[in-house]
């Protein structure tokens, strides 16, 4: 059986080893993201780099799935609400063995299975068609209800962005998840504090974010979303909170746009980051140097 | 205190008004009972509502299958998003709200979460067209116009209790999303007097006639049949074609009936924009048939509040107004 059940399966490997597996996964994801970005000459590379650790924690440590059978009934469901983060999701799907790594170079091209915005009808392992923001969480409520109704132990993880906190549907769903006691639902919010029109606090003030989720009846944690140790500890705390009276859980992840590539981390933040042709090589070199420095 | 004698006025602009004629045969909550029956045979069927279970006959299902009923609160975006999520897990959800909220408020959620991935999500919309005197907030006069543009979506506008009873299991069995224009409460039973069964995607000739051909959907088929009887008294022989499936539309049957020398009239409980009339008109034009078609439909306006019989008469949906219109055209 090739089921990947990493969360508990890797418990015996030691905390340091567990963390290293996730960090390596994230590092490879970031290279994939840069490669995809270079194909298009632009794209949501900043978001992909910033959220890579979150995706890596999910796919390398938490999610139960079968790479060779992405529609396997017993899988956990990972919903990408922010469709434009597909570049990051594809990087994770490739690293997880669900999408061939060679296929990543078709990202955003005609007839590719990897469109710019993630869609369930195009890509194996893509559960929903995101993109119209504020959809993932309502769908996740139905998925979690449906799985529980049918006696499935599978979990639902919804990945969303802080920009989606502007959408009313997010809060309809937040109330619904609490009302229905969906302990099988975990939400990751990528708080990069950046939206299409600028910084989140200038577009729509969403803080205090943690208080809002807590007031909606959720189990709330806020972590550095670029710190794998904190992410794994948060997932462990979600597992601790499980039980017959379990609440839905949200892990609020503060992240840095462009994380892992100093050139991009320092650049003026933009929703759609422009990277010049000659800069891609520098980006890759900086990413590799950073990772080697960290693992020495 | 003085009592002022006033002319008896039709009162009530209440939310729920009956459009059944006095003494007409009716069936209680045909949708709710049909859903229970379908659910007894198909364990995948579940019911959802957005705080309108009692008003969409979903409460019948909720009472019969409390563990298969999910209350989503007054949150229509959640309702349709969650229905899509449930369908992804293999369930067959029926999600009820008023048509105005499904069409105007939660369109994006039905479009992207259910229709684009072609999931078996069945939306049940109460108060379609002019079936409440409550005013524009609840009168879904343009729901079909809104929904007809949605790829993959099947749209059904049933006439009576028999149509609803027979449609529900077919909607559950059909792939992809559907929208049912619900008639709720004590719903007239009319079509049992004709050699008729509901078939998803099919229009049926209910009666023949040499002078006029009516093509109608929804409760206007009931009115069309009554108007045909009235017109017979004026020696006008009227055929009635019932087309409850608006999309995909049975172009073949309808064009066969229209492509004659008879006066062609469409009748619908919907705005003249974007509903049955324009569905028929586009089929006529695309086929190359040269034929004038007269619409009987609601005007392209936000309608007034008032008593339903008053409003049906005011906006041309009553039998008397249909008869008047047809006689004027002949």
HADDOCK unambig.tbl for C-alpha pairs under 7 A between the chains (distance, minus, plus):
assign (segid A and resid 121 and name CA) (segid B and resid 117 and name CA) 6.14 0.50 0.50
assign (segid A and resid 129 and name CA) (segid B and resid 112 and name CA) 6.84 0.50 0.50
assign (segid A and resid 129 and name CA) (segid B and resid 113 and name CA) 6.86 0.50 0.50
assign (segid A and resid 135 and name CA) (segid B and resid 81 and name CA) 6.63 0.50 0.50
assign (segid A and resid 135 and name CA) (segid B and resid 109 and name CA) 6.94 0.50 0.50
assign (segid A and resid 138 and name CA) (segid B and resid 78 and name CA) 4.79 0.50 0.50
assign (segid A and resid 138 and name CA) (segid B and resid 81 and name CA) 4.81 0.50 0.50
assign (segid A and resid 138 and name CA) (segid B and resid 82 and name CA) 5.16 0.50 0.50
assign (segid A and resid 139 and name CA) (segid B and resid 81 and name CA) 4.51 0.50 0.50
assign (segid A and resid 139 and name CA) (segid B and resid 82 and name CA) 4.50 0.50 0.50
assign (segid A and resid 139 and name CA) (segid B and resid 84 and name CA) 6.14 0.50 0.50
assign (segid A and resid 139 and name CA) (segid B and resid 85 and name CA) 4.46 0.50 0.50
assign (segid A and resid 140 and name CA) (segid B and resid 82 and name CA) 6.80 0.50 0.50
assign (segid A and resid 140 and name CA) (segid B and resid 85 and name CA) 6.08 0.50 0.50
assign (segid A and resid 141 and name CA) (segid B and resid 82 and name CA) 5.51 0.50 0.50
assign (segid A and resid 141 and name CA) (segid B and resid 85 and name CA) 6.98 0.50 0.50
assign (segid A and resid 142 and name CA) (segid B and resid 82 and name CA) 3.66 0.50 0.50
assign (segid A and resid 142 and name CA) (segid B and resid 83 and name CA) 5.79 0.50 0.50
assign (segid A and resid 142 and name CA) (segid B and resid 84 and name CA) 6.78 0.50 0.50
assign (segid A and resid 142 and name CA) (segid B and resid 85 and name CA) 4.20 0.50 0.50
assign (segid A and resid 142 and name CA) (segid B and resid 86 and name CA) 4.62 0.50 0.50
assign (segid A and resid 143 and name CA) (segid B and resid 82 and name CA) 6.91 0.50 0.50
assign (segid A and resid 143 and name CA) (segid B and resid 85 and name CA) 4.21 0.50 0.50
assign (segid A and resid 143 and name CA) (segid B and resid 86 and name CA) 4.98 0.50 0.50
assign (segid A and resid 143 and name CA) (segid B and resid 88 and name CA) 6.86 0.50 0.50
assign (segid A and resid 143 and name CA) (segid B and resid 89 and name CA) 6.25 0.50 0.50
assign (segid A and resid 145 and name CA) (segid B and resid 86 and name CA) 6.93 0.50 0.50
assign (segid A and resid 146 and name CA) (segid B and resid 86 and name CA) 4.78 0.50 0.50
assign (segid A and resid 146 and name CA) (segid B and resid 89 and name CA) 5.85 0.50 0.50
assign (segid A and resid 146 and name CA) (segid B and resid 91 and name CA) 6.96 0.50 0.50
assign (segid A and resid 147 and name CA) (segid B and resid 89 and name CA) 6.37 0.50 0.50
assign (segid A and resid 169 and name CA) (segid B and resid 77 and name CA) 5.81 0.50 0.50
assign (segid A and resid 169 and name CA) (segid B and resid 78 and name CA) 6.34 0.50 0.50
assign (segid A and resid 172 and name CA) (segid B and resid 75 and name CA) 5.84 0.50 0.50
assign (segid A and resid 172 and name CA) (segid B and resid 78 and name CA) 6.02 0.50 0.50
assign (segid A and resid 173 and name CA) (segid B and resid 78 and name CA) 5.66 0.50 0.50
assign (segid A and resid 176 and name CA) (segid B and resid 72 and name CA) 6.38 0.50 0.50
